[in-house]
Amino acid sequence: MKKPFLIVMIFMGAVLSQGCATYTTPAAGVNVSALTDDDIAELMNVEPASSFPARIAVARVQASGYTSRTNSGYGSGRYSVVTARDIEDEADFERLASLAMVAAVAPLSRLLLPPELDSLKDLRVSAARLKADLILIYSVDTAFHVEGTPLGPLSAITLGFLPNKKAFVSSTTSGVLLDVRTGFVYGVAEATEREEQRTTVWNSQDAIDEARIDAEKASFKNFVGEYEKLWKSILVQYAATKITNN
């Protein structure tokens, strides 16, 4: 009688162990506009100073202390910078570099970043060290929903206890293009993508994280498309004479 009892106990222990496993949703993205310390009068007096073709630095920013199963942010303060690529493909950056009047595109390395990140000026100074004319700053904000109920950042999803309900992961990539010299805002772009599934598919941490990665990759790819539209309008307004001469 002892052996069957032991088997039952082992089985129950395995079930309980699986049921108590959790997946923690990543921290939120960053509202880039909130990272400026300029007042309204100063913002109204800022003018563009970039030359074209332009050298562009690129930086992804997330909430301070950001971490996911595939990446983490660098720096402390009001935000962090994600320097490793996990949702961005090389082809995406090749699209950015191939745009008209773009001399080069380069990511910001943590070697150029200060450990304390408090404002957009910190990124502009780092970009200046690269001799960049412009800096594209973007952030990815991902939300998890079950039956229309949002699960906020750093929420713990308990595996094994989710019934068969409709669930989806939505990801929004938002970006702003700044003049490195003056901080002038040339424009903003944004794209959202969602990955729909049933919660029964979310039976492991890997399964949930795969849905997140798929949504974030699609969101960033769509963002690149929106940025291409923004870039064309920027050239018409700020570099039209140079395009005509070339």
C-alpha positions as CSV (number, residue, x, y, z in Angstrom):
1,M,0.0,0.0,0.0
2,K,2.9,2.3,0.6
3,K,4.2,2.2,-3.0
4,P,0.8,3.4,-4.6
5,F,0.5,6.1,-2.0
6,L,4.0,7.3,-2.7
7,I,3.3,7.5,-6.5
8,V,0.1,9.5,-5.8
9,M,2.1,11.9,-3.6
10,I,4.8,12.4,-6.2
11,F,2.2,13.0,-8.9
12,M,0.3,15.5,-6.8
13,G,3.6,17.3,-5.9
14,A,4.4,17.6,-9.6
15,V,1.0,19.0,-10.4
16,L,1.1,21.5,-7.6
17,S,4.7,22.5,-8.6
18,Q,3.6,23.2,-12.1
19,G,0.5,25.0,-11.1
20,C,2.4,27.4,-8.8
21,A,4.9,28.3,-11.5
22,T,4.5,31.9,-12.7
23,Y,5.4,34.2,-15.6
24,T,6.1,37.8,-14.7
25,T,5.2,40.4,-17.3
26,P,8.0,42.8,-18.3
27,A,8.2,46.4,-17.1
28,A,6.5,49.1,-19.1
29,G,7.8,51.3,-21.8
30,V,8.8,54.9,-21.3
31,N,6.9,58.1,-22.1
32,V,9.8,59.8,-23.9
33,S,8.2,63.3,-23.7
34,A,8.3,63.0,-19.9
35,L,12.1,62.8,-19.9
36,T,12.7,66.4,-20.9
37,D,13.3,69.1,-18.4
38,D,12.7,72.1,-20.8
39,D,9.9,74.5,-20.2
40,I,7.5,75.6,-22.9
41,A,9.3,78.8,-23.8
42,E,12.6,77.0,-24.3
43,L,10.9,74.3,-26.4
44,M,9.3,76.9,-28.7
45,N,12.7,78.5,-29.3
46,V,14.5,75.2,-30.3
47,E,15.5,75.1,-34.0
48,P,16.7,72.2,-36.2
49,A,20.5,72.2,-36.9
50,S,21.1,68.9,-38.6
51,S,22.8,68.6,-41.9
52,F,21.8,66.1,-44.6
53,P,22.8,63.4,-45.4
54,A,22.4,62.8,-41.7
55,R,24.2,60.3,-39.3
56,I,21.6,58.8,-37.0
57,A,22.1,57.2,-33.6
58,V,19.4,54.7,-32.4
59,A,18.5,53.9,-28.8
60,R,15.8,51.8,-27.2
61,V,14.6,53.0,-23.8
62,Q,12.5,51.2,-21.2
63,A,11.4,51.7,-17.6
64,S,14.2,51.9,-15.0
65,G,15.2,48.4,-14.0
66,Y,13.6,46.8,-17.1
67,T,14.1,43.1,-17.5
68,S,12.5,40.4,-19.6
69,R,13.4,36.7,-20.2
70,T,15.5,37.8,-23.2
71,N,16.9,41.2,-22.3
72,S,17.6,43.8,-19.6
73,G,18.1,47.5,-19.5
74,Y,21.3,49.3,-18.7
75,G,21.6,52.3,-16.3
76,S,19.6,53.6,-13.3
77,G,17.6,56.7,-12.9
78,R,14.4,57.7,-14.7
79,Y,14.8,55.1,-17.5
80,S,17.1,52.4,-18.8
81,V,18.6,51.7,-22.2
82,V,18.3,48.3,-23.9
83,T,21.5,47.9,-25.9
84,A,21.1,44.2,-27.0
85,R,18.8,43.4,-29.8
86,D,16.2,40.7,-29.2
87,I,13.1,41.9,-31.1
88,E,14.9,43.8,-33.9
89,D,16.2,42.1,-37.0
90,E,19.3,43.2,-38.9
91,A,17.0,43.7,-41.9
92,D,15.1,46.4,-39.9
93,F,18.2,48.4,-39.4
94,E,19.2,47.9,-43.0
95,R,15.9,49.5,-44.0
96,L,16.7,52.5,-41.8
97,A,20.2,52.9,-43.2
98,S,19.0,52.6,-46.8
99,L,16.7,55.6,-46.6
100,A,17.4,58.6,-48.7
101,M,19.8,61.2,-47.2
102,V,20.9,58.8,-44.5
103,A,24.7,58.7,-44.2
104,A,24.9,56.0,-41.5
105,V,22.9,54.4,-38.7
106,A,24.5,53.3,-35.4
107,P,23.2,52.0,-32.1
108,L,24.2,53.6,-28.9
109,S,26.6,51.3,-26.9
110,R,26.6,51.1,-23.1
111,L,30.2,52.2,-23.3
112,L,29.0,55.7,-24.3
113,L,26.2,55.9,-21.8
114,P,26.4,57.3,-18.2
115,P,25.3,55.0,-15.4
116,E,22.7,57.5,-14.3
117,L,20.0,58.3,-16.9
118,D,17.7,61.2,-16.1
119,S,16.9,63.1,-19.3
120,L,17.1,62.9,-23.0
121,K,20.2,65.1,-22.9
122,D,22.1,62.1,-21.6
123,L,21.3,60.2,-24.8
124,R,22.1,63.3,-27.0
125,V,25.5,63.6,-25.4
126,S,26.2,59.9,-26.0
127,A,25.1,60.3,-29.6
128,A,27.3,63.4,-30.0
129,R,30.3,61.2,-29.1
130,L,29.3,59.1,-32.2
131,K,29.3,62.4,-34.3
132,A,25.6,61.7,-35.0
133,D,23.4,64.5,-36.3
134,L,20.1,62.9,-35.2
135,I,19.0,60.3,-32.6
136,L,16.0,58.0,-33.0
137,I,14.7,57.1,-29.5
138,Y,12.1,54.4,-29.2
139,S,10.3,52.4,-26.5
140,V,8.3,49.2,-26.6
141,D,5.2,49.0,-24.3
142,T,3.7,45.5,-24.1
143,A,0.4,44.6,-22.3
144,F,-1.2,41.2,-21.6
145,H,-5.0,40.8,-21.7
146,V,-7.2,37.9,-20.6
147,E,-10.9,38.2,-21.6
148,G,-10.5,41.9,-22.0
149,T,-8.9,42.4,-18.6
150,P,-5.4,44.0,-18.8
151,L,-2.6,42.5,-16.8
152,G,-0.3,45.4,-15.8
153,P,3.5,45.5,-15.9
154,L,5.3,43.1,-13.5
155,S,2.1,41.1,-13.1
156,A,2.5,37.4,-12.2
157,I,0.6,35.0,-14.4
158,T,0.1,31.7,-12.6
159,L,0.6,28.8,-15.0
160,G,-1.8,25.8,-14.9
161,F,-4.7,27.7,-13.4
162,L,-5.8,29.7,-16.5
163,P,-9.1,28.4,-18.0
164,N,-9.7,28.3,-21.7
165,K,-10.3,32.0,-22.3
166,K,-9.4,34.4,-25.0
167,A,-6.1,36.1,-24.4
168,F,-3.8,38.4,-26.4
169,V,-0.6,40.3,-26.1
170,S,-0.5,43.8,-27.5
171,S,2.7,45.7,-28.2
172,T,3.2,49.3,-29.1
173,T,6.5,50.7,-30.3
174,S,6.7,54.5,-30.1
175,G,9.6,56.6,-31.2
176,V,10.8,60.2,-31.5
177,L,13.5,61.7,-33.8
178,L,15.6,64.4,-32.1
179,D,18.3,66.8,-33.3
180,V,21.4,65.9,-31.3
181,R,22.7,69.4,-31.2
182,T,19.6,71.3,-30.2
183,G,17.0,68.7,-29.1
184,F,14.6,69.8,-31.8
185,V,11.8,67.2,-32.3
186,Y,11.5,66.4,-36.0
187,G,8.6,64.0,-35.5
188,V,7.2,60.9,-33.9
189,A,6.1,57.5,-35.1
190,E,4.1,54.7,-33.5
191,A,2.9,51.2,-34.4
192,T,0.8,48.6,-32.5
193,E,0.5,44.8,-33.0
194,R,-1.3,42.1,-31.1
195,E,-0.9,38.4,-30.8
196,E,-4.1,36.5,-30.0
197,Q,-4.2,33.0,-28.4
198,R,-6.2,30.9,-26.0
199,T,-5.0,30.8,-22.4
200,T,-4.7,27.1,-22.7
201,V,-1.7,27.7,-24.9
202,W,-0.1,29.6,-22.0
203,N,1.0,26.5,-20.2
204,S,4.6,27.4,-19.7
205,Q,6.8,30.5,-19.3
206,D,8.4,29.9,-22.7
207,A,4.9,29.8,-24.4
208,I,3.8,33.1,-22.9
209,D,7.2,34.7,-23.7
210,E,7.0,33.5,-27.3
211,A,3.7,35.4,-27.7
212,R,5.3,38.5,-26.2
213,I,8.3,38.3,-28.5
214,D,6.1,37.7,-31.6
215,A,4.0,40.8,-30.8
216,E,7.0,43.0,-30.1
217,K,8.8,41.9,-33.2
218,A,5.8,42.6,-35.4
219,S,5.3,45.9,-33.6
220,F,8.8,47.1,-34.2
221,K,8.7,46.0,-37.9
222,N,5.5,48.0,-38.4
223,F,7.1,50.9,-36.5
224,V,10.0,50.9,-39.0
225,G,7.4,51.3,-41.8
226,E,5.8,54.2,-40.0
227,Y,9.2,55.8,-39.4
228,E,9.9,55.6,-43.2
229,K,6.8,57.7,-43.8
230,L,7.9,60.2,-41.2
231,W,11.4,60.4,-42.7
232,K,10.0,61.2,-46.1
233,S,8.0,64.1,-44.7
234,I,11.1,65.3,-42.8
235,L,13.1,65.4,-46.0
236,V,10.4,67.3,-47.8
237,Q,10.4,70.0,-45.1
238,Y,14.0,70.2,-44.0
239,A,16.2,68.8,-46.8
240,A,14.2,69.5,-49.9
241,T,16.8,71.7,-51.5
242,K,19.6,69.2,-50.9
243,I,17.5,66.4,-52.5
244,T,16.9,68.6,-55.5
245,N,20.6,69.3,-55.9
246,N,21.6,65.6,-55.6
